[in-house]
Amino acid sequence: MSGMSQLRIYRIKEGKMDEWLDGWTKQVLPLRRKFGFRIEGAWVVPGQDRFVWILTYDGPAGFKAKDTEYYASDERKALHPDPAPLIADMEVVDMESVLPR
């Protein structure tokens, strides 16, 4: 079974992209990896305040359970400053790979 992936598209509050990227790369990215998520890539859309990333989880718990565990963790709750309030809106798409392993 291949892992579940999510495509996440965030609109970051105007003028806050640098702050967002700093918090995401220094806090969110390493913590997601610690919880077993694989980050397939992360991009910005110039001039649109958009941040796009894809993350995958292949573990036995399943993506949804591991994602819930991540958000409920003391480590996630302790992020300071928490970059999440910099997100103006988001779109999340669950995806499964069709490519053979």
C-alpha positions in Angstrom: 0.0 0.0 0.0 1.3 3.4 -0.9 1.0 6.3 1.5 -1.6 8.9 1.6 -0.5 12.4 0.5 -2.0 15.8 0.9 -1.6 18.8 -1.4 -1.9 21.9 0.8 -2.4 25.3 -0.7 -2.3 28.2 1.7 -2.9 31.9 1.1 -0.6 33.7 3.6 -1.7 37.0 5.0 -0.4 39.9 2.9 3.2 40.9 3.8 3.7 37.9 6.1 5.3 35.4 3.7 8.9 35.8 5.1 7.6 35.3 8.6 5.6 32.3 7.5 8.6 30.7 5.7 10.8 31.2 8.7 8.3 29.6 11.1 7.5 26.8 8.7 11.1 25.8 7.8 12.4 26.1 11.4 9.5 24.6 13.3 6.8 22.9 11.3 9.0 21.1 8.8 11.3 19.4 11.3 8.4 18.5 13.6 6.4 16.9 10.7 9.5 14.9 9.8 9.9 13.8 13.4 6.3 12.5 13.3 7.2 10.4 10.2 5.8 12.6 7.5 7.7 12.9 4.2 7.7 16.4 2.6 7.6 15.9 -1.1 8.2 19.6 -1.8 7.2 23.1 -0.9 6.8 26.1 -3.2 5.7 29.8 -3.2 3.7 31.4 -6.0 5.4 34.7 -6.6 3.1 37.7 -6.3 0.2 35.7 -4.9 1.0 35.2 -1.3 0.5 31.4 -1.9 2.5 28.6 -0.3 2.0 25.1 -1.7 3.3 21.9 -0.2 2.8 18.2 -0.5 3.3 15.8 2.5 3.0 12.0 2.6 2.7 9.5 5.4 3.4 5.8 4.8 3.2 4.5 8.3 0.9 1.9 9.8 -1.3 4.4 11.7 -2.6 6.0 8.5 -2.4 9.6 7.5 -5.5 10.9 9.3 -4.5 9.3 12.6 -0.9 10.5 12.4 -2.1 14.0 11.5 -4.4 14.1 14.5 -1.5 12.9 16.7 0.7 15.6 15.3 -1.8 18.4 16.0 -2.5 17.0 19.5 1.1 16.7 20.5 2.6 19.0 23.2 5.4 19.8 20.7 2.9 21.2 18.1 1.0 23.1 20.8 4.3 24.6 22.0 5.3 26.1 18.7 6.2 29.8 19.3 5.5 31.8 17.5 2.9 29.5 16.0 2.9 30.2 12.2 -0.7 28.9 11.7 -2.3 32.4 12.4 -0.5 33.7 9.3 -2.6 31.5 7.1 -5.5 33.6 5.6 -7.2 30.5 4.0 -6.3 27.1 2.8 -7.3 24.2 0.5 -6.4 20.7 1.4 -6.6 17.8 -1.1 -6.2 14.2 -0.1 -4.4 12.2 -2.8 -3.2 8.6 -3.4 -0.4 7.7 -5.8 -1.2 5.7 -8.9 2.4 4.9 -9.6 3.8 1.5 -8.8 6.4 1.4 -6.2 
